[in-house]
Amino acid sequence: MNITALEPWSVFNLLQRDLQNFPRQRSSLVNGDYESARIADWLPAVDILEEKDRFVLRADLPGVDPQAITVSMDKSVLTLAGERLREATDESEGMHRMERKSGKFFRRFTLPESADAEAISAKSANGILEVSIPKLAEIQPRRIAVEAA
């Protein structure tokens, strides 16, 4: 007798995962070539933290070569882009299912005005991309003394 655990939310979790991984496309009305208009094949999970002196963005990018990752900043929009290549498989290996997504990824984040775009740094280790976005020095209000004339 096999005992199976009932997981009523597993169907919803699968639906959410599939919707998150649905290829993002933009319409290309000029030439109707939707394949060339594809933006991303998959979306990496991202955590965003705010610390006292910086913002930290951590993206899960296992299996992505750090040389294949592009981090850019333009008009307060931080863009992460890159590609995870599909591993070569052999039918004799007995592989029947592939759940790890491959192909291009693309994420954009609008940064607050307090972000210092000139000092952004990024590093990748153990499949996690960490982007450090320092905050600009806060302008402190100052009191202006009024002198008697």
C-alpha positions in Angstrom: 0.0 0.0 0.0 1.4 3.4 -1.0 0.8 6.3 1.2 0.5 9.7 -0.6 0.5 13.0 1.1 -2.4 15.3 0.1 -1.1 18.7 -1.0 -4.1 20.7 -2.1 -2.0 23.8 -2.8 0.5 22.0 -5.0 -1.6 22.6 -8.1 -1.6 26.3 -7.4 2.2 26.3 -6.8 2.7 24.5 -10.2 0.4 27.1 -11.9 2.3 30.0 -10.3 5.7 28.5 -11.4 4.5 28.0 -14.9 3.1 31.5 -15.1 6.4 32.9 -13.8 8.3 31.0 -16.4 6.0 31.8 -19.2 8.2 33.5 -21.9 7.8 37.2 -21.8 7.2 38.6 -25.2 6.4 42.1 -26.6 4.3 42.5 -29.7 6.2 43.2 -32.9 3.5 44.8 -35.0 5.9 46.1 -37.7 7.0 42.8 -39.1 5.0 40.3 -37.1 8.2 38.4 -36.2 7.3 37.3 -32.7 10.3 35.0 -32.2 12.8 37.9 -32.6 10.7 40.0 -30.2 11.2 37.6 -27.3 12.6 39.3 -24.3 13.2 36.4 -21.8 12.8 32.6 -21.7 12.9 32.6 -17.9 13.0 34.9 -14.9 15.5 34.5 -12.1 14.2 34.8 -8.5 15.4 38.1 -7.0 15.7 39.4 -3.4 16.0 43.1 -2.7 17.2 44.4 0.6 17.6 47.9 1.9 20.4 48.5 4.4 21.5 51.8 6.1 24.0 52.8 3.4 23.0 50.7 0.3 20.5 48.5 -1.5 21.4 44.9 -2.2 19.9 42.9 -5.0 20.5 39.1 -5.0 19.5 37.0 -8.1 19.5 33.2 -8.3 21.5 32.4 -11.4 22.7 28.8 -10.9 24.6 27.4 -13.9 25.0 30.9 -15.5 28.6 31.8 -16.4 29.4 35.2 -14.8 30.8 36.3 -18.2 27.3 35.8 -19.7 25.7 38.3 -17.3 25.1 41.9 -18.1 24.3 44.5 -15.4 23.5 48.0 -16.7 22.0 51.2 -15.5 20.2 53.8 -17.5 17.9 56.6 -16.3 17.4 55.0 -12.8 16.6 51.6 -14.3 18.8 48.7 -13.4 18.8 45.9 -15.9 20.0 42.3 -15.4 20.3 40.2 -18.6 22.1 37.1 -19.7 21.8 33.6 -20.9 22.0 30.1 -19.4 23.0 27.6 -22.0 21.3 24.2 -22.3 23.5 21.3 -21.2 24.2 18.8 -23.9 22.3 15.6 -23.2 22.5 12.1 -24.7 19.4 10.0 -25.1 21.3 7.0 -23.8 21.6 8.8 -20.4 17.9 8.2 -19.9 16.9 11.8 -19.3 13.1 12.1 -19.6 12.3 15.4 -18.0 14.1 18.8 -17.9 12.7 21.4 -15.4 15.6 23.8 -15.3 15.0 26.6 -17.7 17.6 27.6 -20.2 17.9 30.5 -22.6 17.8 34.3 -22.1 16.7 36.0 -18.9 15.9 39.7 -18.5 14.9 41.7 -15.4 14.5 45.4 -14.8 14.3 47.4 -11.6 13.5 51.1 -11.1 15.9 52.5 -8.5 15.0 55.3 -6.1 16.6 58.7 -6.5 18.8 58.0 -3.5 20.7 55.4 -5.4 24.3 56.2 -6.5 24.4 55.0 -10.1 28.1 55.7 -10.4 29.2 53.3 -7.6 27.1 50.2 -8.4 29.1 47.0 -8.2 28.2 43.4 -8.9 29.8 40.0 -8.1 28.8 36.4 -8.7 29.5 33.5 -6.5 28.0 30.0 -6.1 25.2 30.8 -8.6 24.1 34.0 -6.8 24.6 37.4 -8.4 24.8 40.2 -5.8 24.5 43.8 -7.0 25.4 46.4 -4.4 23.8 49.8 -5.0 25.2 52.5 -2.6 23.0 55.3 -1.4 23.9 58.9 -2.0 24.9 60.9 1.1 21.8 62.3 2.6 21.5 66.1 2.5 20.9 67.2 6.0 18.6 70.2 6.5 20.5 73.1 8.0 19.3 75.9 10.1 20.1 79.4 8.9 20.7 82.0 11.6 18.8 85.2 11.3 20.9 88.2 12.2 19.6 91.5 13.6 20.3 94.4 11.3 
